[in-house]
Amino acid sequence: MEFEAIPGVGQKTAAALAELDDPETALETGDVLTIAAAPGVTDGRAAAIARGAIQRRHDDPGGFLATDRSKSLYDDALSLLQERAVTTYATKRLETLYPSPRQSRINEVRELVDRALSHEPDTAVLDALGGVEPLESPSGLRVRDRCLATADAEQYAKAKSKMPELSAEVVDDARDIDELARSYATVFVLDESFAGIDIDGDVRILPDALDKPETVVPERLLSVFATNRDRIMAAAEVHRLAGLEPPCDLDALEDGLSRVDDDGTIVGDDELRRLEVAVDDLDAAVGTAESVANDYLRDAIKERNVTIEGQDFLSLVEQGARVDSLLARELDEDFETAVKKSRTHLTESLSLAPEEAELADRIFDGDPTFPINRREDAVGRLKNELTAARDRRATSLKTELAADLADLRGPVDQLVRNALELDVELAIARFGRDFDCVMPAFDDPETGFEIRAGRSPLLDVEFEDVDPVDYGVEGVTLLSGVNSGGKTSLLDLVGLIVILAHMGLPVPAESVRLQRFTELHYYAKSQGTLDAGAFESTLKEFGDLISGADGRLVLVDELESITEPGASAKIIAGILEALDTQGATAVFVSHLADEIREASAVDVAVDGIQATGLVDGKLQVNRSPVKNHLARSTPELIVEKLAGEATDATFYESLLEKF
Ligand SMILES: Nc1ncnc2c1ncn2[C@@H]1O[C@H](COP(=O)(O)OP(=O)(O)OP(=O)(O)O)[C@@H](O)[C@H]1O
């Protein structure tokens, strides 16, 4: 894939993406976290890159959100979805959903939504999702009981980079290998030329060792499982609870995971455990065995009356002969029993196998003495033997387990990915449910929009208290209405629904049909009159708008406040005329509807949000605009109310006539 063809991807980012294992799939699936793993790519940038790749795939020119207010409304829509995601992955992945004018893109997301809406969001699944994260690659793994050996400089460099977990050694001849075999439990020789050498120890001639990490460093694979155990288990749990089809046998996976500890060591093997304990406890057990023998012998000596023949006594005194010789003669039997006791203690406390017990016997082996002392050389030999047996056992178990788990490596990736994608779908499903959403229908030919019972989730009132609003517009229209009648909120609702629909998502309404718009231009109400410079640039913005592409939706909130009312009405009328000619769909909220209509050369429609009355000083409002109806203003409504109530209504009636 030509990464630089993706909008927003330069040479440097393209090079960074190329370093990923499978950048094409990551870009295709909008896998933001994998993209963010490329060097120097932040999470925020990853979402933008994924969006760029999608745009390119759908030949989408971009720029649907044409104004700041359009963009902030999109941010609001995105937040509503992201608040419903459990994992960081889903939060980021949702950022790849954006409003597009392309039907193919909208359809692509609608397929995802179809799946999403079929899910029943369940709190147990959401809880389990809390433990799912993308798999982590363990780093800094070191294996110290094996090494790689080669006489070739190139192989040596390759060994260092391909198997950083093992130390690589340069050897000249068999003697060097022999030396390595003394320090390492296993030596993997990479050169065929050493085949046939006869060396004590575990030396294996394995020219393709660097391509067999599962044999040479099974720890590499095991550490992936060990490091990610919790997230893999959580993903498996998500599959069970949500009834997802798992990509592998979950019981076999859990069995494999239970055989390796968090730090990658093998658990659950009795023989390995026995050897580990024996190595660890050897020194202490020898000490205790010594005490057992000496305690016995001490007691035996104490209870004995030893008769020394005169000759012996003389030789003891004259020749300084050691008492040991006496011991040998007088206490031979007790000495033997003491040694036997120490040997039995050692063999039993360390659960030694017969051939190990033979080595252990040599620790207390020698002429009778008191106290009885261990033979350090024999302890050393037993220790070496036990350590080598432990390492051999561990390595063979690791290799065996790695072989079992190797087949699960791919499926485990899929397992975690499925769970993370489910989180994306559940966020959409929950959004759809929380706001009683419906899938919008796209119309062809272009006929504006028609919303039935739309309810904005962005209002400052609880969603249950939001009044449903019906509103449809085809062409260019003015929206009039009482103060605080809900005009701005209605523009927000229209904007939000249009954005969500173009993202491919469900919308908060009973039904919606709309045309596929090319861009959304939403201008928020300006804060007061603009100075000459700001006024000029605003006017220029509208100038550009008029000369732009077809099929746009333009929402403008009280543009009149940018300058004095008379001039505003003329300017708005001019803009409306141009938009009408362009065939745009537009809603302009204004309190100057009459004046604008008067200034306009074309027939501009006016809709109105009506107050239905005043109750206890509060306006009662029908939030759905009445089509082709100029709404009465609040002052008009109050004058009308007074005219109806006063006993002498002449004054109020004269005021009313002026409206
Ligand atoms: N559909 C609705 N359901 C419930 N409350 C609503 C709805 N629409 C608007 N409101 C309430 O009315 C308030 C005023 O709405 P909004 O600001 O949209 O009115 P407006 O007509 O634009 O006012 P102004 O003419 O003063 O600019 C909102 O803050 C909200 O509390």
Ligand as a Chemical Component Dictionary entry (heavy atoms), coordinates in Angstrom:
data_LIG
# 
_chem_comp.id                   LIG 
_chem_comp.type                 NON-POLYMER 
_chem_comp.pdbx_formal_charge   0 
_chem_comp.three_letter_code    LIG 
# 
loop_
_chem_comp_atom.comp_id 
_chem_comp_atom.atom_id 
_chem_comp_atom.alt_atom_id 
_chem_comp_atom.type_symbol 
_chem_comp_atom.charge 
_chem_comp_atom.model_Cartn_x 
_chem_comp_atom.model_Cartn_y 
_chem_comp_atom.model_Cartn_z 
_chem_comp_atom.pdbx_ordinal 
LIG N1  N1  N 0 -37.312 19.949 22.707 1  
LIG C1  C1  C 0 -37.154 20.486 23.914 2  
LIG N2  N2  N 0 -37.592 19.823 25.002 3  
LIG C2  C2  C 0 -37.439 20.329 26.234 4  
LIG N3  N3  N 0 -36.828 21.482 26.484 5  
LIG C3  C3  C 0 -36.363 22.201 25.453 6  
LIG C4  C4  C 0 -36.493 21.731 24.113 7  
LIG N4  N4  N 0 -35.942 22.642 23.304 8  
LIG C5  C5  C 0 -35.474 23.643 24.107 9  
LIG N5  N5  N 0 -35.729 23.371 25.380 10 
LIG C6  C6  C 0 -35.424 24.214 26.545 11 
LIG O1  O1  O 0 -35.537 25.572 26.181 12 
LIG C7  C7  C 0 -34.339 26.255 26.445 13 
LIG C8  C8  C 0 -34.135 27.346 25.413 14 
LIG O2  O2  O 0 -33.917 26.758 24.170 15 
LIG P1  P1  P 0 -33.142 27.519 23.011 16 
LIG O3  O3  O 0 -31.972 28.249 23.537 17 
LIG O4  O4  O 0 -32.932 26.543 21.943 18 
LIG O5  O5  O 0 -34.224 28.578 22.561 19 
LIG P2  P2  P 0 -34.130 29.718 21.428 20 
LIG O6  O6  O 0 -35.439 29.742 20.785 21 
LIG O7  O7  O 0 -32.956 29.490 20.603 22 
LIG O8  O8  O 0 -33.953 30.981 22.336 23 
LIG P3  P3  P 0 -33.470 32.457 21.868 24 
LIG O9  O9  O 0 -34.515 32.981 20.942 25 
LIG O10 O10 O 0 -33.463 33.197 23.171 26 
LIG O11 O11 O 0 -32.153 32.305 21.261 27 
LIG C9  C9  C 0 -33.276 25.191 26.416 28 
LIG O12 O12 O 0 -32.191 25.577 27.203 29 
LIG C10 C10 C 0 -34.012 23.981 26.991 30 
LIG O13 O13 O 0 -33.947 24.015 28.370 31 
# 
loop_
_chem_comp_bond.comp_id 
_chem_comp_bond.atom_id_1 
_chem_comp_bond.atom_id_2 
_chem_comp_bond.value_order 
_chem_comp_bond.pdbx_ordinal 
LIG N1  C1  SING 1  
LIG C1  N2  SING 2  
LIG C1  C4  DOUB 3  
LIG N2  C2  DOUB 4  
LIG C2  N3  SING 5  
LIG N3  C3  DOUB 6  
LIG C3  C4  SING 7  
LIG C3  N5  SING 8  
LIG C4  N4  SING 9  
LIG N4  C5  DOUB 10 
LIG C5  N5  SING 11 
LIG N5  C6  SING 12 
LIG C6  O1  SING 13 
LIG C6  C10 SING 14 
LIG O1  C7  SING 15 
LIG C7  C8  SING 16 
LIG C7  C9  SING 17 
LIG C8  O2  SING 18 
LIG O2  P1  SING 19 
LIG P1  O3  DOUB 20 
LIG P1  O4  SING 21 
LIG P1  O5  SING 22 
LIG O5  P2  SING 23 
LIG P2  O6  DOUB 24 
LIG P2  O7  SING 25 
LIG P2  O8  SING 26 
LIG O8  P3  SING 27 
LIG P3  O9  DOUB 28 
LIG P3  O10 SING 29 
LIG P3  O11 SING 30 
LIG C9  O12 SING 31 
LIG C9  C10 SING 32 
LIG C10 O13 SING 33 
# 
